[in-house]
Amino acid sequence: MPDPASPVRPLPIGEPILRPLSPEGLARMHAASLRVLEETGVVVGSAAIRDRLAAAGARVDGVRVRLPAPLVEASLAAAPATYTL
């Protein structure tokens, strides 16, 4: 029998529940993503891509690339809204 004091709860069985983010939740998620990209960055294996990102304003430290929020926002604004695979 599970410990009633434990914060761990079993997952419900049945159809998963999908709850879209509220506008406020979406804004928080976007802000957190920008912070991670700027502070932690991402590992980019391609030297050519690191060079292109650096030329666009990213900070490159070895294979780690940190993307400032204005660069990410400008890239998002330039990207198509939809695409077909």
C-alpha positions in Angstrom: 0.0 0.0 0.0 1.4 3.4 -0.9 2.6 5.8 1.8 -0.2 8.4 2.2 2.4 11.0 3.1 4.3 10.5 -0.1 3.9 13.2 -2.8 4.1 10.5 -5.5 0.7 9.5 -6.9 -0.1 6.8 -9.5 -0.8 8.0 -13.0 -4.5 7.8 -13.9 -5.4 4.9 -16.3 -7.4 5.7 -19.4 -7.2 8.5 -21.9 -4.5 11.1 -21.3 -5.6 14.6 -20.4 -4.2 17.3 -22.6 -4.6 20.8 -21.2 -3.3 23.6 -23.5 -1.3 26.3 -21.9 -3.0 29.5 -21.0 -1.5 32.6 -22.6 0.3 33.3 -19.3 1.6 29.8 -19.2 2.8 30.0 -22.7 4.5 33.4 -22.0 6.3 31.8 -18.9 7.4 28.8 -21.0 8.8 31.1 -23.7 10.6 33.2 -21.2 12.1 30.2 -19.6 13.2 28.8 -22.9 14.9 32.1 -23.8 16.7 32.0 -20.5 18.0 28.5 -21.0 19.2 29.2 -24.5 21.0 32.4 -23.3 22.4 31.1 -20.0 23.0 27.4 -20.6 23.1 27.3 -24.4 23.2 24.2 -26.6 26.0 22.0 -27.9 26.5 22.5 -31.6 28.8 19.8 -33.2 29.3 21.6 -36.5 32.1 24.2 -36.6 30.6 25.8 -39.6 27.2 26.3 -37.9 29.0 27.6 -34.7 30.8 30.1 -37.0 27.5 31.2 -38.6 25.8 31.5 -35.1 28.8 33.6 -33.8 28.5 35.9 -36.8 24.8 36.3 -36.0 25.6 37.3 -32.4 25.7 34.1 -30.4 28.4 33.5 -27.8 30.5 30.4 -28.7 32.6 28.6 -26.0 34.1 25.5 -27.6 31.1 23.5 -28.8 28.6 25.3 -26.5 26.7 28.1 -28.1 24.6 30.6 -26.1 21.9 32.4 -28.0 20.9 35.9 -26.8 17.1 36.4 -26.6 17.1 39.1 -29.4 18.7 36.6 -31.8 16.2 33.9 -30.9 13.3 36.3 -31.3 14.5 37.5 -34.7 15.0 34.0 -35.9 11.5 33.0 -34.8 10.0 36.0 -36.5 11.8 35.1 -39.7 10.8 31.4 -39.6 7.7 30.3 -41.6 4.5 29.8 -39.5 4.0 26.3 -41.0 5.9 23.8 -43.1 5.1 20.5 -44.7 7.3 17.5 -44.3 
